[in-house]
Amino acid sequence: MSTTRTPDAPPAEPGDAEVFPPTLREVMLRPQWIALLALCLVIAGIFAWLGQWQLSRAIDTDPPPPGATEQVQPLEEITQPGEYLPEPFVGQRVETRGSWVPGDFLIVSSRFNGGVEGYWVTGQLRLADSAVPTSIAVAVGWAPDAAVAQDVVDDLNAAAAASEGEVVDITGRLISDEGPALPDSGDDPQTITRMSPPALLAQWSDTDGLEVFRSFIVDDAAAPGLVEIDSPAPEASSPVNWLNIFYALEWAIFAGFAFYLWYRLARDQWEKELEDLEDDPDAPADPEDDASVAPSGGSEPPAPASRRH
């Protein structure tokens, strides 16, 4: 007697469709991911351009020759009123001419000279031969104590009033504005502790329509009764700006991150579709992705055949 063996699983019907999980490459080649990649290319290109711009500023291809700051230059050729002093010209020796404004010699405290704390005496020099009233602050010397500095201030203000309008020649080192600072609690609110032309301007007289240099001059020659201010030549700076190189590397990292973000998003989508297939094996991974569904028969499934019993 013969027996018929029952298979463990029924054979697939001719019209059944077999679902295949998509590959990562298939997901990346979908139109929406190609479009996102193009956007990342544009963003990375912008980042690369910014990095190149930072790199071009990182290396000074035309640095000033050694000792250039010690060659006396006309003040107006180095900087203009209201402008910040460019880095290569910090400490540049300059020359100019003008007249002292009576009553505008002032004291700046907390100034060190040779490691000793003292005071600077400063004055307003009204430049000669300028189309509009223009002034620059000049530090004319150092004093070891406030009493000496005040005596010199009184003498200089009196001399300026007696010879008002007399033009003098000034040669000295050009220094950047140090920025204003508030006096300590309990001190006179008019006390100036930083060499800042804007702070001095607040106490100067006759300032209507006045243009002022943001930098100041340390006079080579000290005024009578004062000590010459110690103002050595600036050290030669490196032609390489490492901060700009760091910024350039940052932009390169950002450009690479744009591509990584695209890859990570595409991979997350691929992994999500694999998880969806595991939860529902009969559902296609992506209804719009025909490549994930492979029919076992033709495009039209044949009618089921009749069976004999």
C-alpha positions in Angstrom: 0.0 0.0 0.0 1.4 3.4 -1.0 1.2 6.4 1.2 1.2 10.1 0.2 3.7 12.3 2.1 2.4 15.6 3.2 5.0 18.4 2.8 6.0 20.5 5.8 5.0 23.7 4.0 2.6 24.3 1.1 4.2 25.2 -2.2 4.1 28.8 -3.2 1.2 29.7 -5.3 2.1 30.9 -8.8 0.7 34.4 -8.1 2.6 35.0 -4.8 5.3 37.8 -4.7 8.5 37.3 -2.9 9.8 40.3 -1.0 13.5 41.0 -0.9 15.0 43.5 1.6 16.7 46.5 -0.1 20.4 47.0 0.1 22.0 50.2 1.4 23.2 51.0 -2.1 19.6 50.7 -3.4 18.4 53.1 -0.8 21.2 55.6 -1.5 20.4 55.6 -5.3 16.8 56.6 -4.8 15.9 60.0 -6.2 15.3 61.7 -2.9 18.7 60.6 -1.5 20.5 61.7 -4.7 18.9 65.1 -4.3 19.9 65.3 -0.7 23.5 64.4 -1.7 23.5 67.2 -4.3 22.5 69.6 -1.5 25.3 68.3 0.7 27.7 68.9 -2.1 26.7 72.5 -2.3 27.0 73.0 1.4 30.4 71.2 1.5 31.6 73.4 -1.4 30.7 76.6 0.6 32.5 75.2 3.7 35.5 74.4 1.5 35.6 77.9 0.1 35.4 79.4 3.6 38.3 77.1 4.7 40.4 78.3 1.7 39.6 81.9 2.5 40.8 81.4 6.1 43.9 79.6 4.9 44.8 82.5 2.5 44.6 84.8 5.5 46.7 82.5 7.7 50.0 83.1 5.9 51.3 86.6 5.3 52.9 86.4 1.9 54.3 90.0 2.2 55.4 90.5 5.8 57.2 93.8 6.6 60.9 93.5 6.5 62.8 93.2 9.8 63.3 96.6 11.5 60.5 98.2 9.4 58.8 99.6 12.6 62.0 101.6 13.4 61.9 103.6 10.2 60.0 106.8 11.0 56.9 107.2 8.8 54.4 110.1 8.5 51.5 109.4 10.8 48.9 109.9 8.0 50.5 107.2 5.9 50.1 104.6 8.6 46.6 105.2 9.9 43.6 107.6 9.8 41.3 109.1 12.4 38.8 106.6 13.8 40.6 103.6 12.3 42.0 100.6 14.2 45.7 100.3 13.9 46.6 97.4 11.6 48.7 94.6 13.2 51.9 95.1 11.1 52.0 98.8 12.2 51.6 98.3 16.0 54.7 99.9 17.4 55.6 101.8 14.2 57.7 104.9 14.8 55.9 107.9 13.3 56.3 111.7 13.0 53.7 114.4 12.9 53.3 118.1 13.8 50.7 120.1 15.6 50.0 122.3 18.6 49.1 121.4 22.2 45.6 122.2 23.4 45.8 124.2 26.7 44.1 122.5 29.7 44.1 119.0 28.1 47.2 117.6 29.7 45.9 114.7 31.8 47.3 112.0 34.0 46.9 108.2 33.4 47.6 106.1 36.4 48.8 102.5 36.9 51.6 102.8 34.3 54.8 100.8 34.6 58.2 101.9 33.5 61.1 99.5 34.0 58.9 97.4 36.3 58.0 100.4 38.5 54.4 101.6 38.8 53.8 105.3 38.2 51.9 107.8 36.1 51.9 108.9 32.5 51.3 112.5 31.5 49.4 112.8 28.2 48.3 115.7 26.0 46.0 116.5 23.1 48.0 117.4 20.0 45.9 119.2 17.5 47.4 118.3 14.1 48.5 121.1 11.8 47.6 121.3 8.1 44.5 119.2 8.5 41.3 120.0 6.6 39.1 119.4 9.6 40.1 119.6 13.3 42.0 116.4 14.1 43.8 115.3 17.3 45.9 112.5 18.6 46.7 111.6 22.2 50.4 111.8 23.0 52.1 110.3 26.1 54.9 112.8 26.9 56.6 111.1 29.9 56.4 109.0 33.1 56.5 110.2 36.7 57.0 108.0 39.8 54.3 109.6 41.9 51.1 111.5 41.4 52.4 114.8 42.9 55.2 115.0 40.4 52.9 114.2 37.5 50.4 116.9 38.6 53.1 119.5 38.9 54.2 118.7 35.3 50.6 118.8 34.1 50.2 122.3 35.6 53.4 123.5 34.0 52.5 122.0 30.6 49.0 123.5 30.6 50.4 126.9 31.5 53.0 126.7 28.8 50.5 125.6 26.2 48.2 128.6 27.1 51.1 131.0 26.8 52.2 129.7 23.4 48.7 128.7 22.1 48.9 127.7 18.4 52.6 127.2 18.4 53.4 124.2 16.1 55.8 121.5 17.5 57.2 118.4 15.8 56.5 115.0 17.5 58.3 111.7 16.8 57.4 108.6 18.7 56.0 105.1 18.7 52.4 104.5 17.6 50.4 102.2 19.9 46.9 100.7 19.7 44.1 101.9 21.9 44.1 99.9 25.2 40.3 100.3 25.7 38.6 102.2 28.6 38.2 100.8 32.1 36.1 101.8 35.0 38.0 103.1 38.1 38.0 101.0 41.3 35.3 101.5 43.8 35.9 104.6 45.9 38.3 106.2 43.4 37.7 109.5 41.6 35.3 108.7 38.7 37.6 110.9 36.5 40.6 108.7 37.1 42.0 107.1 34.0 43.8 103.9 34.3 44.0 102.8 30.7 45.6 104.6 27.8 42.5 105.0 25.7 41.9 108.0 23.4 38.1 107.7 23.7 38.4 108.0 27.5 40.7 111.0 27.2 38.4 112.5 24.6 35.6 112.6 27.3 37.8 115.0 29.3 39.2 117.1 26.5 38.0 120.6 25.7 36.8 122.1 22.3 35.8 118.7 20.8 32.9 119.9 18.5 33.5 118.4 15.1 36.8 116.9 16.2 38.2 113.8 14.5 40.4 111.7 16.8 42.9 108.9 16.1 42.1 105.6 17.9 45.8 105.0 18.4 48.2 107.1 20.4 51.8 108.2 20.3 54.5 107.6 22.9 56.8 110.5 22.6 60.5 109.7 22.1 61.5 112.7 24.2 60.1 113.2 27.8 58.7 116.5 28.8 60.8 118.5 31.4 60.4 117.0 34.9 59.4 113.5 33.5 61.2 110.3 32.6 61.2 109.0 29.1 58.7 106.2 28.7 60.2 102.8 28.1 58.8 101.8 24.7 61.0 99.1 23.0 60.6 97.9 19.5 58.0 95.2 19.0 59.1 91.7 18.5 59.0 90.3 15.0 55.8 88.5 14.5 55.5 85.1 12.8 54.1 85.3 9.2 51.8 82.3 10.1 48.6 83.0 11.9 47.8 79.7 13.6 44.3 80.8 14.6 43.3 81.2 11.0 44.8 77.8 10.2 42.6 76.3 13.1 39.5 78.0 11.5 40.4 76.5 8.1 40.6 73.0 9.7 37.2 73.6 11.3 35.6 74.4 7.9 37.2 71.2 6.4 35.7 69.2 9.3 32.3 70.8 8.7 32.5 69.9 5.0 33.2 66.3 5.8 30.4 66.2 8.4 27.9 67.3 5.6 28.7 64.0 3.8 28.6 62.0 7.0 25.2 63.4 7.8 23.9 62.3 4.4 25.3 58.8 4.8 23.9 58.5 8.4 20.4 59.6 7.3 20.4 57.2 4.4 21.6 54.3 6.6 19.0 55.1 9.2 16.3 54.8 6.5 17.7 51.5 5.3 17.8 50.1 8.8 14.2 51.2 9.4 13.0 49.5 6.3 14.8 46.2 7.4 13.1 46.5 10.7 9.7 47.0 9.0 10.2 43.9 6.9 11.0 41.8 9.9 7.8 43.0 11.6 5.7 42.5 8.4 7.5 40.2 5.9 4.6 40.4 3.4 4.8 44.2 3.1 7.2 45.8 0.6 10.0 47.8 2.1 9.1 50.9 0.1 5.8 51.0 -1.9 7.6 53.2 -4.5 10.6 50.9 -4.8 9.7 48.2 -7.4 13.2 46.6 -7.0 12.3 45.3 -3.6 9.4 43.2 -4.9 10.2 40.3 -7.3 7.1 38.4 -8.6 7.6 34.7 -9.1 5.4 34.5 -12.1 4.7 36.9 -15.0 3.2 40.4 -14.7 -0.3 39.0 -14.5 -0.6 36.0 -12.2 -2.4 33.0 -13.9 -5.7 31.8 -12.7 -5.4 29.0 -10.1 -5.4 25.5 -11.7 -8.1 23.0 -10.8 -7.1 20.1 -8.6 -8.2 16.4 -8.9 -9.2 14.6 -5.7 
